[in-house]
Amino acid sequence: MAVIGTQMLSSKRARSDASEDSVSVDDAPGELTPERFATFVERHNRLHFDGFMRPSEPIVRSFLTSWIPSLDNNGENVDYWMHHLGNTWPECDDVQVQTEKFDADLPYLAHTVKADIRVPCAMFGHAPRFLELPPWFASCALLSRIAVPNPALRVLHLRISIQTDMVRMVENILRRSDNITDVVIEADSPPALRGYIRPVLDLGSIYVKGQKRALFDRFIIRAPALAIRNLDCNGFFHQLSSTTKLVLAVHSLESRVRTWEWAFGLLQAAPTLEAAEISLSSPRDPREDQIPQAIGMSGKAHLRHLVHLTLNLFVVDTRIIARLNAPKLKYLRIRSARTIQSRERCSPNHFPALFCANIWCPSPPVSRFQALGLLRGQFIDHLPSSTRANKMFDGELLAYIRPYALFSHDLQRNEDEPEHVPETETS
């Protein structure tokens, strides 16, 4: 699909004052007349474009949440997006109404832009040839308006359908917005993406060498059908040095190293993180077979403010976990196609504040938690005795850590199995 050109927008450049950093009805003395109030509303709309009729803050936590959907499970995709976008999903906001609002407000120097430009039915994986083209043209037309270079843009929240031209325009917006600090991109297209060429968002292209940019405070890409490329990590990693919330829930990652090595480097580069999720919907990591030996990792990832962490990758093991210094980590979710145990081991009470751990990997039920540095008898679960007795269990297992026992060395003398309590006895 050809991108709607931006030539028609050149005559509609912003007529707003670039120095307008805030809008208040108290800017000038006197009575708040209808005329003054109308002026206030007009100025506000030019600085803050919000096309959402169903506003919702992105969920970034590691408890009471959903795993990224797998490739061929449409039911998982439905549950995932109803969790993240609410029970009204798959309803989306009217693109034509938002376009008319944009043309009326002319927010070409807006500090905040929020828009829902999804194409109806695209979230069910229908290729464009099975749809009428006008909805796609309408969505691209609105996105092309937003893509006009805007040096004042600080907050960008877009809901899009996965399509190559749309992804390229989003990439251009991020590259040209030097002052942007808050990025949220949500794309509810199913991971399988049948009938499409899978688009790729190049994180390395966002950063231009020598370009002075504001650092990201929040960076969220929740798009299980989108592939990510990051061959040159330095620029993007630098942008995360003051980030507090980070989500990369995508289909796959193309980098020069294995995915888990890239993920560790990212965590090292973001010491101020409070909540983080790195999840891939693809069941394989091609780099795992292409690179027979892991690179030599040095140092630790010091995450002194981290409370929530989710890692859902082809490989997640103690080579990463043992190198995380996260004294405040309370909620941990790990999903791996391989066991999390490796040669490196976590010391006892490696995560001293840990309260809830949700581990999904092929391994004995008990050993996966002991790999985290938990002592015997220190955690409780709700698994049936028959499952807990299995030598190998490839499924999700949730356990709670007893806060009062975190530093008790007497626990090392407990039985080999953790205590099992009925579900009704734990709140």
C-alpha positions as CSV (number, residue, x, y, z in Angstrom):
1,M,0.0,0.0,0.0
2,A,1.4,3.4,-0.9
3,V,1.7,5.9,1.9
4,I,-0.5,8.9,1.8
5,G,1.7,11.7,0.9
6,T,2.4,14.5,3.2
7,Q,2.6,17.2,0.5
8,M,-1.0,18.2,1.2
9,L,0.0,19.0,4.7
10,S,2.7,21.4,3.9
11,S,0.1,24.3,3.6
12,K,-1.3,23.4,7.0
13,R,1.7,24.0,9.1
14,A,1.1,24.9,12.7
15,R,0.0,28.4,13.4
16,S,0.6,27.9,17.2
17,D,3.2,29.6,19.2
18,A,6.0,27.2,19.9
19,S,6.8,28.8,23.2
20,E,3.4,27.9,24.7
21,D,4.5,25.4,27.3
22,S,1.3,25.4,29.4
23,V,-2.2,26.5,29.3
24,S,-4.2,27.9,32.2
25,V,-7.4,29.9,32.6
26,D,-5.5,32.0,35.2
27,D,-2.9,33.2,32.7
28,A,-4.6,36.6,32.5
29,P,-6.6,38.5,35.3
30,G,-10.2,39.2,35.0
31,E,-13.5,37.4,34.8
32,L,-13.7,34.0,33.0
33,T,-15.9,35.0,30.1
34,P,-17.2,32.6,27.5
35,E,-14.8,34.2,25.0
36,R,-11.8,33.7,27.3
37,F,-12.9,30.1,28.1
38,A,-13.2,29.4,24.3
39,T,-9.7,30.8,23.8
40,F,-8.4,28.5,26.6
41,V,-10.0,25.4,25.1
42,E,-8.6,26.3,21.6
43,R,-5.1,26.7,23.0
44,H,-5.4,23.5,25.0
45,N,-6.5,21.5,22.0
46,R,-3.7,22.8,19.9
47,L,-1.2,21.6,22.6
48,H,-2.8,18.3,23.6
49,F,-4.5,16.2,20.9
50,D,-6.4,13.3,22.4
51,G,-8.4,11.1,20.0
52,F,-9.2,8.4,22.5
53,M,-12.8,7.8,23.3
54,R,-11.8,4.9,25.6
55,P,-8.8,6.1,27.4
56,S,-6.7,3.6,29.4
57,E,-3.3,3.6,30.9
58,P,-0.9,0.9,29.8
59,I,-0.6,-2.0,32.2
60,V,3.0,-2.5,33.3
61,R,3.2,-5.1,36.1
62,S,4.2,-8.6,36.8
63,F,1.2,-10.0,38.6
64,L,-2.4,-10.4,37.7
65,T,-1.5,-9.9,34.0
66,S,-1.3,-12.0,30.8
67,W,1.5,-13.7,29.0
68,I,2.1,-12.5,25.4
69,P,-0.1,-14.6,23.0
70,S,1.6,-17.4,21.1
71,L,1.5,-17.6,17.3
72,D,-1.4,-19.8,16.6
73,N,-3.7,-19.3,19.5
74,N,-6.4,-16.7,18.7
75,G,-8.0,-17.3,22.1
76,E,-4.9,-16.1,23.9
77,N,-4.8,-13.0,21.7
78,V,-8.4,-12.1,22.5
79,D,-7.8,-12.6,26.3
80,Y,-4.6,-10.6,26.1
81,W,-6.1,-7.5,24.5
82,M,-9.3,-7.6,26.5
83,H,-6.9,-7.5,29.5
84,H,-4.9,-4.6,28.2
85,L,-7.5,-2.5,26.4
86,G,-10.6,-3.4,28.3
87,N,-13.8,-5.4,27.8
88,T,-14.8,-3.1,24.9
89,W,-12.1,-4.6,22.7
90,P,-12.1,-5.0,19.7
91,E,-14.0,-1.8,19.3
92,C,-11.8,1.1,18.1
93,D,-12.3,4.8,17.8
94,D,-13.6,6.3,14.6
95,V,-10.6,7.5,12.5
96,Q,-12.7,10.0,10.5
97,V,-13.9,11.7,13.6
98,Q,-10.3,12.0,14.9
99,T,-9.1,13.3,11.5
100,E,-11.8,16.0,11.5
101,K,-10.8,17.0,15.1
102,F,-7.2,17.1,14.1
103,D,-7.9,19.4,11.1
104,A,-10.0,21.6,13.3
105,D,-7.5,22.0,16.1
106,L,-4.3,22.0,14.0
107,P,-2.1,20.5,16.7
108,Y,1.1,20.5,14.7
109,L,3.1,21.8,17.7
110,A,1.3,19.7,20.3
111,H,3.1,18.4,23.3
112,T,0.8,15.4,23.6
113,V,-0.6,13.3,20.8
114,K,-2.9,10.3,21.4
115,A,-4.7,8.7,18.5
116,D,-6.4,5.4,17.7
117,I,-5.8,4.7,14.0
118,R,-6.5,1.0,14.0
119,V,-8.4,-0.5,11.1
120,P,-11.5,-2.4,12.0
121,C,-11.2,-6.2,11.7
122,A,-7.4,-6.0,11.2
123,M,-7.0,-7.2,14.8
124,F,-8.4,-10.6,13.6
125,G,-5.6,-11.1,11.1
126,H,-7.4,-10.4,7.9
127,A,-5.1,-9.3,5.1
128,P,-5.8,-6.0,3.4
129,R,-7.0,-7.7,0.2
130,F,-10.0,-9.0,2.1
131,L,-10.9,-5.6,3.3
132,E,-12.0,-2.5,1.6
133,L,-9.0,-0.2,1.1
134,P,-10.7,3.1,2.2
135,P,-10.3,2.3,6.0
136,W,-6.5,1.8,5.5
137,F,-6.2,5.0,3.5
138,A,-8.1,6.9,6.2
139,S,-5.8,5.5,8.9
140,C,-2.6,6.4,6.9
141,A,-4.0,9.9,6.2
142,L,-4.4,10.6,9.9
143,L,-1.0,9.1,10.8
144,S,0.6,11.2,8.0
145,R,-0.7,14.3,9.7
146,I,0.8,13.2,13.0
147,A,4.1,12.4,11.2
148,V,4.7,16.1,10.3
149,P,7.9,17.0,12.2
150,N,7.1,18.4,15.6
151,P,9.9,19.6,17.8
152,A,7.5,20.2,20.7
153,L,6.2,16.6,20.9
154,R,6.9,15.0,24.3
155,V,4.1,12.4,24.7
156,L,3.1,10.0,21.9
157,H,0.5,7.3,22.4
158,L,-0.7,5.4,19.3
159,R,-2.9,2.4,18.7
160,I,-2.2,1.1,15.3
161,S,-2.8,-1.9,13.0
162,I,0.3,-3.7,12.0
163,Q,1.2,-2.7,8.4
164,T,4.5,-1.8,6.9
165,D,3.8,1.8,5.9
166,M,2.2,2.6,9.3
167,V,5.3,1.1,11.1
168,R,7.6,3.2,8.9
169,M,5.8,6.4,9.7
170,V,5.9,5.6,13.4
171,E,9.6,5.1,13.1
172,N,10.0,8.5,11.4
173,I,8.0,10.2,14.1
174,L,10.3,8.7,16.8
175,R,13.4,9.6,14.8
176,R,12.4,13.3,14.2
177,S,11.1,14.0,17.7
178,D,14.1,15.1,19.7
179,N,12.2,16.0,22.8
180,I,9.9,13.0,23.1
181,T,10.1,11.3,26.5
182,D,6.9,9.2,26.7
183,V,6.2,6.6,24.0
184,V,3.4,4.1,24.0
185,I,2.7,2.1,20.8
186,E,0.0,-0.6,21.0
187,A,-0.9,-2.8,18.0
188,D,-3.5,-5.6,18.5
189,S,-2.9,-7.5,15.3
190,P,-2.5,-11.3,16.0
191,P,1.1,-12.6,16.1
192,A,0.5,-15.1,13.2
193,L,-0.2,-12.1,10.8
194,R,-1.4,-14.3,7.9
195,G,-1.4,-12.6,4.5
196,Y,0.9,-9.8,5.6
197,I,4.6,-9.2,5.2
198,R,5.8,-8.8,8.8
199,P,6.8,-5.2,9.4
200,V,10.1,-4.5,11.2
201,L,10.7,-1.5,13.5
202,D,14.3,-0.5,13.6
203,L,15.1,0.8,17.1
204,G,18.7,1.7,16.0
205,S,17.4,4.1,13.3
206,I,15.6,6.2,15.9
207,Y,18.9,7.5,17.2
208,V,21.0,9.5,14.9
209,K,24.7,9.8,15.9
210,G,25.5,13.2,17.3
211,Q,21.8,14.1,17.7
212,K,20.9,15.6,21.1
213,R,17.8,14.0,22.4
214,A,15.8,13.9,25.5
215,L,15.9,10.6,27.4
216,F,12.9,8.3,27.5
217,D,10.9,8.3,30.8
218,R,8.5,5.6,29.6
219,F,8.9,3.4,26.5
220,I,6.2,0.9,25.7
221,I,5.8,-1.1,22.5
222,R,3.1,-3.8,22.9
223,A,2.7,-5.4,19.5
224,P,2.9,-9.2,19.4
225,A,2.9,-9.2,15.6
226,L,5.8,-6.7,15.2
227,A,9.4,-7.6,14.6
228,I,12.1,-5.4,16.2
229,R,15.6,-4.8,14.8
230,N,18.4,-3.4,16.9
231,L,21.8,-4.1,15.4
232,D,23.5,-1.1,16.9
233,C,22.4,-1.0,20.5
234,N,24.3,2.0,21.8
235,G,21.9,4.8,20.7
236,F,18.7,3.1,21.9
237,F,20.3,1.9,25.1
238,H,21.5,5.4,25.9
239,Q,17.9,6.7,25.5
240,L,16.9,4.3,28.3
241,S,19.3,5.5,31.0
242,S,16.5,7.4,32.9
243,T,13.5,5.2,31.9
244,T,11.2,4.0,34.7
245,K,8.8,1.9,32.7
246,L,9.7,-0.3,29.8
247,V,7.8,-2.8,27.7
248,L,8.9,-4.6,24.6
249,A,6.2,-7.2,23.9
250,V,6.8,-8.0,20.3
251,H,7.1,-10.9,17.9
252,S,10.8,-11.2,17.5
253,L,14.1,-9.4,17.9
254,E,16.9,-9.2,15.4
255,S,20.3,-8.3,16.9
256,R,23.9,-9.2,16.7
257,V,23.8,-11.3,19.8
258,R,21.4,-13.8,21.3
259,T,18.1,-12.4,22.5
260,W,18.8,-13.1,26.2
261,E,22.2,-11.4,25.9
262,W,20.5,-8.4,24.3
263,A,17.9,-8.3,27.1
264,F,20.6,-8.3,29.8
265,G,22.5,-5.5,28.0
266,L,19.2,-3.5,28.0
267,L,18.7,-4.0,31.7
268,Q,22.3,-3.0,32.4
269,A,21.6,0.3,30.4
270,A,18.5,1.2,32.4
271,P,19.4,1.5,36.1
272,T,16.3,3.5,37.0
273,L,13.7,1.0,35.9
274,E,10.8,0.4,38.2
275,A,8.8,-2.0,36.0
276,A,10.0,-3.9,32.9
277,E,8.8,-6.5,30.5
278,I,10.6,-8.1,27.6
279,S,8.4,-10.7,25.8
280,L,8.5,-12.4,22.4
281,S,5.6,-14.2,20.8
282,S,7.9,-16.1,18.5
283,P,8.7,-19.7,19.8
284,R,12.2,-19.7,18.4
285,D,15.4,-17.6,18.5
286,P,17.4,-18.2,15.3
287,R,20.5,-16.6,16.9
288,E,20.5,-19.4,19.5
289,D,21.6,-21.8,16.8
290,Q,23.6,-19.4,14.7
291,I,25.9,-18.4,17.6
292,P,27.2,-21.6,19.2
293,Q,28.9,-19.8,22.1
294,A,27.5,-17.1,24.2
295,I,29.4,-13.8,24.4
296,G,31.3,-13.0,27.6
297,M,29.0,-10.9,29.8
298,S,30.7,-8.7,32.3
299,G,29.4,-7.0,35.4
300,K,25.9,-6.9,36.8
301,A,22.7,-5.0,36.0
302,H,22.1,-2.8,39.0
303,L,18.4,-2.2,39.2
304,R,17.9,-0.7,42.6
305,H,14.4,0.6,42.0
306,L,13.0,-2.4,40.1
307,V,9.7,-3.9,41.5
308,H,8.2,-5.7,38.5
309,L,10.1,-7.8,36.0
310,T,8.7,-10.0,33.2
311,L,11.1,-12.0,30.9
312,N,9.4,-14.2,28.3
313,L,12.1,-15.3,25.9
314,F,13.2,-18.5,24.2
315,V,16.0,-18.7,26.7
316,V,16.0,-17.2,30.2
317,D,18.2,-18.8,32.8
318,T,20.5,-18.0,35.7
319,R,23.1,-16.6,33.5
320,I,20.8,-13.5,33.5
321,I,19.1,-13.9,36.8
322,A,22.3,-14.3,38.9
323,R,23.6,-11.0,37.4
324,L,20.6,-8.9,38.4
325,N,21.1,-6.8,41.5
326,A,17.5,-5.9,42.3
327,P,17.0,-5.5,46.0
328,K,13.4,-4.2,45.7
329,L,12.2,-6.8,43.1
330,K,8.8,-8.0,44.4
331,Y,7.1,-9.6,41.4
332,L,8.9,-11.8,39.0
333,R,7.6,-13.6,35.9
334,I,9.8,-15.8,33.7
335,R,8.8,-17.9,30.7
336,S,11.4,-19.9,28.9
337,A,11.4,-22.8,26.4
338,R,14.4,-24.2,28.3
339,T,15.1,-24.7,31.9
340,I,16.2,-21.7,33.9
341,Q,19.0,-23.6,35.6
342,S,22.5,-23.2,34.3
343,R,26.1,-23.3,35.6
344,E,25.7,-20.0,37.3
345,R,23.8,-20.0,40.5
346,C,22.0,-17.4,42.5
347,S,23.1,-17.0,46.1
348,P,20.5,-17.6,48.9
349,N,17.9,-14.8,49.1
350,H,19.2,-13.3,45.8
351,F,16.1,-11.2,45.6
352,P,15.5,-10.2,49.3
353,A,12.2,-8.4,48.7
354,L,10.7,-11.1,46.4
355,F,7.0,-11.9,47.2
356,C,5.6,-13.6,44.1
357,A,7.4,-15.6,41.4
358,N,5.6,-17.1,38.4
359,I,7.9,-19.4,36.4
360,W,7.0,-21.3,33.2
361,C,9.7,-23.6,31.9
362,P,10.4,-27.4,31.4
363,S,11.9,-28.4,34.7
364,P,11.1,-30.0,38.1
365,P,8.6,-27.8,39.9
366,V,10.7,-27.2,43.0
367,S,14.1,-26.8,41.3
368,R,13.0,-23.8,39.2
369,F,12.4,-21.7,42.4
370,Q,15.6,-23.0,44.1
371,A,17.4,-21.7,41.0
372,L,16.3,-18.2,42.0
373,G,18.2,-18.5,45.3
374,L,15.2,-19.5,47.4
375,L,15.8,-21.9,50.3
376,R,14.0,-25.1,50.8
377,G,10.6,-24.6,52.5
378,Q,10.8,-20.9,51.8
379,F,8.0,-20.8,49.2
380,I,4.5,-22.2,49.0
381,D,2.4,-23.2,46.0
382,H,-1.0,-24.6,45.0
383,L,0.1,-27.5,42.8
384,P,-1.5,-30.9,43.4
385,S,0.9,-33.4,45.0
386,S,0.9,-35.5,41.8
387,T,2.3,-32.6,39.8
388,R,4.8,-31.6,42.4
389,A,6.2,-35.1,42.4
390,N,6.9,-35.0,38.7
391,K,10.6,-34.9,37.7
392,M,9.7,-32.7,34.7
393,F,6.8,-30.2,34.5
394,D,6.4,-27.9,31.5
395,G,3.8,-25.5,32.7
396,E,3.1,-22.3,34.6
397,L,3.8,-22.4,38.4
398,L,3.1,-19.6,40.8
399,A,4.6,-19.5,44.2
400,Y,4.6,-17.0,47.1
401,I,7.6,-16.4,49.3
402,R,7.1,-16.1,53.0
403,P,8.2,-12.6,53.9
404,Y,8.9,-13.6,57.5
405,A,11.3,-16.4,56.4
406,L,13.5,-14.6,53.9
407,F,16.5,-14.4,56.2
408,S,16.0,-17.6,58.2
409,H,18.9,-20.0,57.9
410,D,16.8,-22.6,59.7
411,L,14.9,-23.1,56.5
412,Q,17.9,-24.9,55.1
413,R,17.1,-27.8,57.4
414,N,13.5,-28.1,56.2
415,E,12.3,-30.9,54.0
416,D,13.3,-31.0,50.4
417,E,9.9,-30.0,49.1
418,P,8.2,-26.6,49.8
419,E,5.1,-26.5,51.9
420,H,1.9,-27.1,50.0
421,V,-1.2,-25.3,51.2
422,P,-4.7,-25.4,49.9
423,E,-5.7,-22.5,47.7
424,T,-8.4,-21.5,50.1
425,E,-5.9,-20.9,52.8
426,T,-4.0,-18.2,50.9
427,S,-5.4,-14.8,50.0
